[in-house]
Amino acid sequence: MNKIRQSRPEPSERTRLQVWGAAAGRCTFCNRVVTENDDLGLDVPIGELAHNVGWSDNSPRGESDIDRDARRQADNLLLLCRNCHKPVDDGGVLGLYTVEELAKRKRDHETRVRLLTDIGADRSAVVIRVVGAIRGVNPHLDYDAVLEATVGASLFPQQLPGVHRNELEADLRSIAEASEPDYFETCARQIDVLAERISDGVRRDEIRRLAVFGFARIPLLIHLGARLDDKVSAFVFQRQRTDSSNAWRWPDAAGQPPAFEHERIREGSGALVLILNLSGSIGPDELPADMRGDSTIYELRLAAPARSGPGVIDSPEALAAFDAAVRRFLAEVEGLHGKPERIALFAAVPIAAAVTLGRVLMPNVSPAWTVYDRDQHGKFFLSLEVRR
């Protein structure tokens, strides 16, 4: 008796559309666009639907209790290019491409597509990246980490005309680091050039939102925040204390944001001083000698039971709470001291908080920050004056 050959059940047109749509027309393995042949430049589709559990018991991964109809449904099908389809079903590597492994790859690819395409055109942002040496170390802030964090915040990196990547940057790492005002002034001028490009983009209506990544000395990040155009919103990112490659991505789930408080710890008739103790601790006795005499000193810190540390700014909500706390402080200073010309600032803060310190200043209204930083011996010196 002749053995009856089993016909291969084909997926419906609706199922095909489901799989192609969920994969965004890209190969689940190599992410190649499969609607055309890139090598030949021809409009020849190279996408193929591959079975996870094979369509018959004798096909790859076909030994399963799943019925024949379920095997031709979208949940069991992957979109692959021709180059990736053949190895998946090759008998020599079937042990590598198990049902579980293919299901995971399908799930990961389709989830990534959904997350990216859920970002609407109204969520575009121009990426700003500023990197400079910190205490003799050139920090690493690569484009892939920036891109991943931006997308993770549901922002779509916007590309400006004439820019080959979706970002504007000021790379300060080529400037020899020094603990003296000249170094900070030189770096600040480069940040000013970047800021002017941003303002020009705002004037041309090419920039409506900023995604800000800064990794440099604290005074420079404060200056960056003050120079960003206040006519557009800015989403500031914070490097998280983690070994993950996603170190710049805000955590998906954040707890209750910390509370901040400020206190006047000494009354005087001289300069106004603000000590910010968030990521570390600065005591009044560490200030320069001319600040210890007749200055009025305030401290802004975490409210109990929270404690200072490098991970205190762990969410956009925590950063917003810090922004509000600084604005409350400035409002109280104006109520008590009128409109001071400047406030001496000693800041132990995370990098995103430093950018925010510049952002809170109001043009022609707020006092300038005279920002102090530590030299190589741990002594404070006036590094930069920042105003809007």
KOLZANU-225212 format. One record per residue (C-alpha): residue number from 1; residue in one letter; x, y, z. Coordinates in Angstrom, 2 decimals. Layout:
<recs>
REC   num   residu         X         Y         Z
REC   NUM        A         X         Y         Z
...
</recs>
This chain:
<recs>
REC   num   residu         X         Y         Z
REC     1        M      0.00      0.00      0.00
REC     2        N      1.26      3.45     -0.89
REC     3        K      1.73      5.81      2.07
REC     4        I     -0.51      8.85      1.76
REC     5        R      1.59     12.00      1.59
REC     6        Q      0.45     14.58      4.10
REC     7        S     -0.17     18.04      2.58
REC     8        R      1.36     21.01      4.32
REC     9        P     -1.34     23.25      5.87
REC    10        E     -0.72     26.86      4.88
REC    11        P     -1.39     29.78      7.24
REC    12        S     -4.29     32.03      6.35
REC    13        E     -3.69     35.45      4.83
REC    14        R     -4.83     37.03      8.09
REC    15        T     -2.25     34.99     10.03
REC    16        R      0.48     36.02      7.60
REC    17        L     -0.38     39.67      8.13
REC    18        Q     -0.33     39.16     11.92
REC    19        V      3.19     37.70     11.87
REC    20        W      4.60     40.21      9.38
REC    21        G      3.04     43.11     11.30
REC    22        A      4.21     41.94     14.73
REC    23        A      7.78     41.61     13.38
REC    24        A      7.62     45.01     11.59
REC    25        G      8.80     43.37      8.37
REC    26        R     12.16     42.48      9.95
REC    27        C     13.88     39.16     10.46
REC    28        T     13.35     37.89     14.00
REC    29        F     17.00     36.78     14.15
REC    30        C     19.15     39.36     12.34
REC    31        N     16.67     42.30     12.26
REC    32        R     17.15     42.69      8.52
REC    33        V     14.33     44.29      6.54
REC    34        V     12.82     41.42      4.56
REC    35        T     10.63     43.37      2.16
REC    36        E     13.46     43.79     -0.32
REC    37        N     16.83     42.32     -1.24
REC    38        D     19.38     44.77      0.19
REC    39        D     22.28     43.05     -1.61
REC    40        L     20.82     43.50     -5.08
REC    41        G     18.84     46.67     -4.45
REC    42        L     15.74     45.01     -5.87
REC    43        D     12.18     45.03     -4.58
REC    44        V     12.16     41.27     -4.02
REC    45        P     10.75     40.11     -0.66
REC    46        I     13.10     37.75      1.14
REC    47        G     10.94     37.13      4.19
REC    48        E      9.66     33.65      5.00
REC    49        L      7.36     32.30      7.69
REC    50        A      9.13     29.64      9.73
REC    51        H      7.42     27.13     12.01
REC    52        N      8.57     26.78     15.58
REC    53        V      6.85     23.45     16.20
REC    54        G      7.10     21.86     12.76
REC    55        W      4.02     21.48     10.58
REC    56        S      4.26     17.67     10.76
REC    57        D      5.77     15.08     13.10
REC    58        N      8.63     14.53     10.62
REC    59        S      9.52     18.20     10.25
REC    60        P     11.98     20.10     12.50
REC    61        R     10.75     20.22     16.11
REC    62        G      7.62     18.45     14.90
REC    63        E      7.26     15.92     17.71
REC    64        S      4.64     17.69     19.79
REC    65        D      1.11     17.32     21.12
REC    66        I      0.11     20.61     19.47
REC    67        D     -2.61     19.90     16.91
REC    68        R     -2.21     20.60     13.21
REC    69        D     -4.36     23.73     13.19
REC    70        A     -2.42     25.38     16.06
REC    71        R      0.84     24.82     14.19
REC    72        R     -0.20     27.22     11.43
REC    73        Q     -1.31     30.01     13.77
REC    74        A      0.63     33.23     14.46
REC    75        D      1.87     32.10     17.89
REC    76        N      3.82     29.28     16.24
REC    77        L      5.25     31.24     13.31
REC    78        L      8.32     33.48     13.05
REC    79        L      9.25     35.93     10.32
REC    80        L     12.80     35.15      9.11
REC    81        C     14.93     36.14      6.15
REC    82        R     16.02     33.34      3.84
REC    83        N     19.54     33.32      5.24
REC    84        C     18.34     32.75      8.81
REC    85        H     15.53     30.32      7.96
REC    86        K     17.75     27.55      6.66
REC    87        P     20.02     27.23      9.75
REC    88        V     16.99     27.16     12.04
REC    89        D     15.72     23.99     10.34
REC    90        D     19.10     22.42      9.58
REC    91        G     19.36     18.98     11.10
REC    92        G     22.86     19.58     12.41
REC    93        V     21.89     22.42     14.75
REC    94        L     18.33     21.53     15.75
REC    95        G     19.49     21.04     19.33
REC    96        L     20.53     24.68     19.43
REC    97        Y     17.25     26.05     18.09
REC    98        T     14.80     24.44     20.47
REC    99        V     11.10     25.27     20.71
REC   100        E     11.83     27.26     23.86
REC   101        E     14.70     29.21     22.27
REC   102        L     12.68     30.14     19.17
REC   103        A      9.69     31.16     21.30
REC   104        K     11.96     33.44     23.33
REC   105        R     13.48     35.05     20.23
REC   106        K     10.02     35.65     18.76
REC   107        R      8.79     37.14     22.03
REC   108        D     11.85     39.39     22.45
REC   109        H     11.75     40.66     18.86
REC   110        E      8.03     41.38     18.80
REC   111        T      8.15     43.04     22.23
REC   112        R     10.97     45.33     21.07
REC   113        V      9.02     46.23     17.94
REC   114        R      5.91     47.00     19.97
REC   115        L      7.80     49.16     22.48
REC   116        L      9.48     51.17     19.72
REC   117        T      6.40     51.65     17.59
REC   118        D      4.29     52.65     20.60
REC   119        I      6.33     55.88     20.73
REC   120        G      4.31     58.49     18.87
REC   121        A      5.68     61.27     16.68
REC   122        D      4.77     63.75     19.42
REC   123        R      7.37     62.10     21.69
REC   124        S     10.40     63.04     19.61
REC   125        A     13.42     64.49     21.40
REC   126        V     16.80     65.82     20.35
REC   127        V     19.53     64.02     22.28
REC   128        I     22.12     66.21     24.03
REC   129        R     25.34     64.57     25.21
REC   130        V     28.07     66.34     27.21
REC   131        V     31.07     64.35     28.44
REC   132        G     34.18     65.56     30.26
REC   133        A     36.96     64.20     32.43
REC   134        I     36.18     63.60     36.10
REC   135        R     39.09     63.48     38.52
REC   136        G     41.53     62.15     35.94
REC   137        V     39.11     59.62     34.41
REC   138        N     37.47     59.98     31.01
REC   139        P     33.95     58.60     31.52
REC   140        H     32.31     56.37     28.94
REC   141        L     28.92     57.39     27.57
REC   142        D     28.41     55.62     24.26
REC   143        Y     25.69     56.29     21.73
REC   144        D     24.04     52.88     22.11
REC   145        A     23.52     53.44     25.85
REC   146        V     22.05     56.87     25.13
REC   147        L     19.72     55.46     22.48
REC   148        E     18.54     52.61     24.71
REC   149        A     17.81     54.95     27.61
REC   150        T     15.98     57.44     25.40
REC   151        V     13.72     54.77     23.91
REC   152        G     13.23     53.29     27.38
REC   153        A     11.78     56.65     28.44
REC   154        S      9.30     56.47     25.52
REC   155        L     11.15     59.17     23.61
REC   156        F     11.99     58.93     19.91
REC   157        P     15.47     60.30     19.04
REC   158        Q     14.95     63.11     16.55
REC   159        Q     17.55     63.83     13.90
REC   160        L     18.26     67.43     12.97
REC   161        P     19.19     68.54      9.44
REC   162        G     22.93     68.24      8.87
REC   163        V     23.49     65.96     11.89
REC   164        H     24.70     62.46     11.04
REC   165        R     23.53     61.01     14.36
REC   166        N     20.42     61.71     16.38
REC   167        E     22.29     63.85     18.92
REC   168        L     24.17     67.05     19.59
REC   169        E     27.27     66.74     21.72
REC   170        A     30.08     68.58     23.48
REC   171        D     32.98     66.21     24.07
REC   172        L     35.24     67.91     26.63
REC   173        R     37.55     64.94     27.18
REC   174        S     40.24     66.36     24.90
REC   175        I     40.64     69.38     27.21
REC   176        A     43.31     68.76     29.82
REC   177        E     41.54     68.57     33.15
REC   178        A     42.71     70.95     35.85
REC   179        S     41.38     72.18     39.19
REC   180        E     41.43     75.84     38.26
REC   181        P     38.92     78.36     36.87
REC   182        D     40.57     78.47     33.42
REC   183        Y     39.68     74.82     32.81
REC   184        F     36.04     75.37     33.67
REC   185        E     35.83     78.54     31.58
REC   186        T     37.29     76.74     28.55
REC   187        C     34.81     73.87     28.89
REC   188        A     31.93     76.29     29.51
REC   189        R     32.67     78.03     26.20
REC   190        Q     32.31     74.73     24.34
REC   191        I     29.01     74.10     26.12
REC   192        D     27.94     77.62     25.05
REC   193        V     28.58     76.70     21.40
REC   194        L     26.38     73.61     21.82
REC   195        A     23.72     75.71     23.56
REC   196        E     23.66     78.19     20.70
REC   197        R     23.02     75.35     18.23
REC   198        I     20.15     74.22     20.43
REC   199        S     18.68     77.73     20.62
REC   200        D     18.98     78.05     16.85
REC   201        G     17.08     74.78     16.45
REC   202        V     14.39     76.04     18.80
REC   203        R     14.06     79.28     16.84
REC   204        R     13.66     77.27     13.63
REC   205        D     11.04     75.08     15.33
REC   206        E     13.27     72.03     14.75
REC   207        I     13.63     71.26     18.47
REC   208        R     10.67     70.87     20.81
REC   209        R     12.03     68.52     23.45
REC   210        L     15.51     67.63     24.73
REC   211        A     16.88     64.37     26.11
REC   212        V     19.90     65.40     28.19
REC   213        F     22.85     63.18     29.08
REC   214        G     25.70     64.79     31.03
REC   215        F     28.80     63.12     32.46
REC   216        A     31.34     65.73     33.58
REC   217        R     32.42     67.84     36.57
REC   218        I     29.49     69.19     38.59
REC   219        P     30.08     72.92     37.83
REC   220        L     30.00     72.18     34.09
REC   221        L     26.74     70.27     34.35
REC   222        I     25.18     73.15     36.29
REC   223        H     26.34     75.48     33.51
REC   224        L     24.86     73.11     30.91
REC   225        G     21.48     73.18     32.66
REC   226        A     21.48     76.98     32.76
REC   227        R     22.36     77.27     29.07
REC   228        L     19.68     74.91     27.78
REC   229        D     16.87     76.82     26.13
REC   230        D     13.99     77.18     28.59
REC   231        K     11.41     77.39     25.78
REC   232        V     11.46     73.60     25.38
REC   233        S     11.06     70.79     27.87
REC   234        A     14.15     68.83     28.89
REC   235        F     14.15     65.21     30.04
REC   236        V     17.34     64.77     32.09
REC   237        F     18.87     61.31     32.53
REC   238        Q     20.86     60.00     35.49
REC   239        R     23.52     57.32     35.38
REC   240        Q     22.38     54.54     37.68
REC   241        R     24.84     52.75     39.96
REC   242        T     24.80     49.43     38.15
REC   243        D     27.10     47.25     36.08
REC   244        S     24.34     46.80     33.50
REC   245        S     24.74     48.11     29.98
REC   246        N     21.43     49.90     30.63
REC   247        A     23.06     52.14     33.24
REC   248        W     21.45     55.31     31.85
REC   249        R     17.95     53.96     31.62
REC   250        W     15.57     55.01     34.38
REC   251        P     14.26     51.92     36.23
REC   252        D     10.85     50.74     35.04
REC   253        A      9.44     50.73     38.56
REC   254        A     10.36     53.36     41.10
REC   255        G      9.29     53.71     44.70
REC   256        Q      8.09     56.79     46.50
REC   257        P     10.36     59.75     45.62
REC   258        P     12.45     61.09     48.51
REC   259        A     11.55     64.27     50.36
REC   260        F     13.99     67.17     50.63
REC   261        E     14.29     69.88     53.25
REC   262        H     16.41     72.97     53.75
REC   263        E     17.53     74.65     56.94
REC   264        R     19.41     77.82     57.81
REC   265        I     22.30     76.52     59.89
REC   266        R     24.00     79.88     60.48
REC   267        E     22.89     83.51     60.33
REC   268        G     25.27     86.24     59.20
REC   269        S     25.39     89.54     57.37
REC   270        G     27.83     88.47     54.64
REC   271        A     27.52     86.17     51.63
REC   272        L     24.66     83.71     51.12
REC   273        V     25.82     80.09     51.00
REC   274        L     23.96     76.90     50.06
REC   275        I     25.40     73.48     50.90
REC   276        L     23.75     70.62     49.04
REC   277        N     24.21     67.24     50.70
REC   278        L     22.60     64.59     48.48
REC   279        S     25.24     62.19     47.17
REC   280        G     27.76     63.03     49.89
REC   281        S     28.31     65.28     52.88
REC   282        I     29.93     68.71     53.09
REC   283        G     30.33     70.32     56.49
REC   284        P     30.43     74.10     57.15
REC   285        D     33.97     73.74     58.50
REC   286        E     35.13     72.59     55.01
REC   287        L     34.19     75.89     53.35
REC   288        P     36.88     78.39     52.36
REC   289        A     38.06     80.62     55.22
REC   290        D     36.27     83.71     53.88
REC   291        M     32.95     81.77     53.97
REC   292        R     33.25     80.71     57.59
REC   293        G     33.10     84.19     59.07
REC   294        D     29.96     86.21     58.60
REC   295        S     28.12     84.21     55.91
REC   296        T     24.51     83.03     56.11
REC   297        I     24.65     79.30     55.46
REC   298        Y     21.77     77.08     54.35
REC   299        E     21.80     73.32     53.91
REC   300        L     19.51     71.41     51.54
REC   301        R     19.40     67.71     52.27
REC   302        L     17.26     64.58     52.23
REC   303        A     14.53     64.50     54.82
REC   304        A     14.68     61.62     57.31
REC   305        P     14.57     58.67     57.17
REC   306        A     16.27     58.88     53.76
REC   307        R     20.06     59.11     53.77
REC   308        S     22.44     60.73     51.31
REC   309        G     24.15     58.55     48.74
REC   310        P     24.98     58.33     45.03
REC   311        G     21.74     56.51     44.20
REC   312        V     19.33     59.04     45.70
REC   313        I     18.10     60.27     42.30
REC   314        D     16.71     56.99     40.99
REC   315        S     13.66     58.14     39.01
REC   316        P     12.29     61.14     37.12
REC   317        E      9.95     61.63     40.08
REC   318        A     12.92     61.91     42.47
REC   319        L     14.52     64.47     40.17
REC   320        A     11.26     66.44     40.00
REC   321        A     11.07     66.42     43.81
REC   322        F     14.60     67.83     43.96
REC   323        D     13.71     70.51     41.38
REC   324        A     10.74     71.58     43.51
REC   325        A     12.87     71.66     46.68
REC   326        V     15.44     74.00     45.11
REC   327        R     12.69     76.28     43.82
REC   328        R     11.21     76.45     47.34
REC   329        F     14.61     77.38     48.69
REC   330        L     15.08     80.17     46.15
REC   331        A     11.60     81.51     46.90
REC   332        E     12.35     81.60     50.63
REC   333        V     15.70     83.32     50.05
REC   334        E     13.97     86.02     48.03
REC   335        G     11.38     86.46     50.77
REC   336        L     13.99     86.76     53.51
REC   337        H     16.90     88.44     51.73
REC   338        G     15.32     90.31     48.84
REC   339        K     16.96     89.57     45.48
REC   340        P     20.59     88.61     46.12
REC   341        E     22.99     88.96     43.21
REC   342        R     24.58     85.55     43.81
REC   343        I     24.57     82.50     46.10
REC   344        A     27.74     80.51     46.82
REC   345        L     27.02     76.87     46.00
REC   346        F     28.77     73.80     47.43
REC   347        A     27.14     70.76     45.85
REC   348        A     27.51     67.06     46.60
REC   349        V     24.87     65.94     44.13
REC   350        P     24.26     63.32     41.42
REC   351        I     24.87     64.47     37.84
REC   352        A     21.18     64.83     36.89
REC   353        A     20.65     67.02     39.97
REC   354        A     23.56     69.21     38.82
REC   355        V     21.88     69.83     35.44
REC   356        T     18.65     70.60     37.31
REC   357        L     20.42     73.22     39.45
REC   358        G     21.08     75.16     36.27
REC   359        R     17.59     74.60     34.89
REC   360        V     15.83     76.06     37.95
REC   361        L     17.39     79.50     37.44
REC   362        M     15.06     82.02     35.82
REC   363        P     16.54     84.43     33.26
REC   364        N     17.18     87.92     34.66
REC   365        V     15.41     87.01     37.91
REC   366        S     17.30     84.31     39.83
REC   367        P     20.64     84.94     41.54
REC   368        A     23.77     83.48     39.99
REC   369        W     25.28     80.34     41.43
REC   370        T     28.93     80.87     42.29
REC   371        V     29.90     77.22     42.14
REC   372        Y     32.77     75.86     44.21
REC   373        D     34.58     72.61     43.48
REC   374        R     37.36     70.69     45.19
REC   375        D     40.94     70.79     43.97
REC   376        Q     43.34     67.83     43.99
REC   377        H     43.95     68.40     47.70
REC   378        G     40.25     68.37     48.59
REC   379        K     40.08     72.13     49.17
REC   380        F     37.23     74.19     47.72
REC   381        F     37.89     76.93     45.14
REC   382        L     35.58     79.10     43.02
REC   383        S     35.32     77.24     39.72
REC   384        L     32.55     78.95     37.78
REC   385        E     29.79     81.53     38.06
REC   386        V     26.56     80.32     36.50
REC   387        R     23.59     82.52     35.67
REC   388        R     20.71     82.49     33.28
</recs>
